[in-house]
Amino acid sequence: MALLLLLRIPLVLYLTSEAYLHSKLCKLFVISTVHAAIYRTRPQPIAALLGQTITLRCSFKNLRSDDVVNWFGPPEFQHISAARNVHSRYTRYSVVDSNADAGEFNLEIRKVKLEDDGIYRCSTFYAENAADARLTVVVPPTRRPDIIIKSDPPTVGQALRVVCRPSGGRPLPKLTWYNGTHPIRQPVHGWNRGRQAADGQSALMIPVLTKWDNGMNLTCRADQGFPDLVEPAVTSTVLNIQYPPVVSAVKSTVRVKEGTFTNLSCYVDSNPLATVMWRKLDGHLPADGEERHRSFILPAVSRKHAGRYQCRADNGIQPDAFATILLDVLYPPTIQTKFDKVDVLFGNTDYSLECKADGNPKPKIRWRRTNTNLYFNNPLRFSKSDYQTEGDYECVAESAGFRAAVRQAVINVIGRPDVRGDPETIRTSQGSSVTLLCEVNADPQLSSISWLWRNDRGRQIALRKNRISGVSIRQRTTTMGTDSILVIDSVSTGNAGEYSCKATNMFGEDSRDFTIVVEGPPVFIIAMVTGVLAVSIILTVVAGICIARRRNCRCCNKTNTQEMPISNGTKPLPPAHPHVHETSMMELEDFGGTMKPRPPPKGEKDLYAIGVNYPNPVMQTPTYAVMDRRKCHCKDEEAHRKHIHIETHRRHKMKRPITKPDHDLSPHNGDSWRVVSKKRHLPEYCDSQDDAYAYDGPYNKHFPRS
């Protein structure tokens, strides 16, 4: 136990000594950490123009009383100042705004020189991570950078090297290339922008120049990186790339009318400017034309100016270029063929007449009959020449945009006569008249026209004018030729046979045959048919009259008429005149009352015949007053009344229209009637009510008493 205690005493002493040393070290570290200086303001990089005054700011916090703030500077961090004390060789340096209590020590450099350029440090003994700041002394370039083109003159297809060289300056400016306003970054279209050399210049390489590079605005921008002190310097140049001419026609084809102004023009693109020359490929250049660089002017173009023209451009850079222009001169059609009177032999087959015309555009040539719109193709062909084709023809040449050209040709057909028509057979009957027409065309004139008759017995007779009774021959001249007319007044069987019309002139003759066939006499047949028809008509009329009279009843002796009341409030008719004892046939002239009118006359028919239709098919049954009638007593009166009732009922079933009169009934006017004829002691018939319904005409007057 005692041994254990002895062993524990040194261990405790050791542990106690280690703890003491550790505590002492921690105390020293804490004390040093607490009293270390900390930057309140670190010095910042600054740039200044040569001759300016600048201030480098530096301040600390937690400075100990024994801490000293030091400034170091170029070259190689030379000691410049300690606290507020500045080394004697730095006459333009001073520590300004120094406040030891606030820990602020700012270094001021007056009239900065090039040797002032460098790195400056502000620190203390206890400060960690000493702060450095760079002072840059800026010297602006004396002028803008220079752009140098190494190829003169640059031509299409060649390589081009362009150099930008700054004009001094400190620090050396950074050079940047621009195409217009767009920066050129490597690579651009195969271009090579070289690195900036030690002397500050930069080169741009264009491997192959094209015509599109002509006029490019290349810009070199020199920037020292301090825009607040020195603005970037910029220099630009426009590339002048030479290339051979490119020629194109304004219009490859120029169409103008003859006599108008014409301008043939070309587009020419070249660098340098090219010389343009004109020539006519298919002839000499017109002397009246004028060359004006890219244009060739013709004041009044004519058809001889038509052709191909070429404008050629040359600027000394191969190859030359040219363009071709076709000048198409339009002019009206002209008929070249001259036609006199053309004589054609009658009967000539496959005859043709050709018309030739010139014009631009090429005219369409056709033929037509004069004063007609019937056209034929060119050449004008006749499958067979006859007198119908004879006449005036016109050759018509038409071109779009111009008036048609017309030239007349007269075709005269000469030869033997031509009797128009084919053989004809005429069938006729005895007693009728027959006319034979022979139409003849001939040129020259006819020497004779003759008629021959071959009868049924084969006998041939030459017919002469008015030599045979009943047969006449006459001639007439027409616009088409001569007509010979043979007329047989009354044909009989003896006139049957073949008739031939023959025309003759100096070239020959022609004829036409007629055959007359006389059929049986028709006189007796017509008379018999007429007689039968006449007898049939007479018998029909007589039978109709008899039937009509049987259907009517004869009236008995005349009785006194009875006054009947007038319906619809109309006045009664005036009584009959007491002295009149004759029955008269009256004709209605004025309709003043409601009475069926007298039908229109039917020629020579009996006035008492029945079955006559009235012109107005509409039956009107007005309301009217029953007039005084002759009251008659007929046989079978009751049966007659029943017949009337049945007929009336039947007509109502047929729904015949019944209308009222268009106007009120007017009293009897005696002047509206006149006596046509008087017949004495005529038998009287019953005027039944059925007659009023059987009449289809209007009722609009009172019928007067007889």
Secondary structure, 3 states (H helix, E strand, C coil): CHHHHHHHHHHHHHHHHHHHHHHHHHHHHHHHHHCCCEEEECCCCEEEECCCCEEECCEEECCCCCCCCEEEECCCCEEEEECCEECCCCCCEEEEEEECCCCEEEEEECCCCHHHCEEEEEECCCCCCCEEEEEEEEECCCEEEEEEECCCCCECCCCEEEEEEEECCECCCEEEEEECCEECCCCECCEEECCCCCCCCEEEEECCCCHHHCCCEEEEEEECCCCCCCCCEEEEEECCCEEEEEEEECCCEEEEECCCCEEEEEEEEEECCCEEEEEECCCCCCCCCEEECCEEEECCCCHHHCEEEEEEEECCCCCCEEEEEEEEEEEEEEECCCCCEEEEECCCEEEEECCCEEEECCCEEEEEECCCCCEEECCEEEEECCCCCCEEEEEEEECCCCCCEEEEEEEEEEEEEEECCCCEEEEEECCCCEEEEEEEEEECCCCEEEEEEEECCCCEEEECCCCCCCEEEEEEECCCCEEEEEEECCCCHHHCEEEEEEEEECCEEEEEEEEEEEECCCHHHHHHHHHHHHHHHHHHHHHHHHHHHHHCCECCCCCCCCCCCCHHHCCCCCCCCCCCCCEEEEEECCCCCCCCCCCCCCCCCCCCCCCCCCCCCCCCCCCCCCCCCCCCCCCCHHHHHHHHHHHHHHHHHCCCCCCCCCCCCCCCCHHHEEEEEEECCCCCECCCHHHHHHCCCCCCCCCCCC
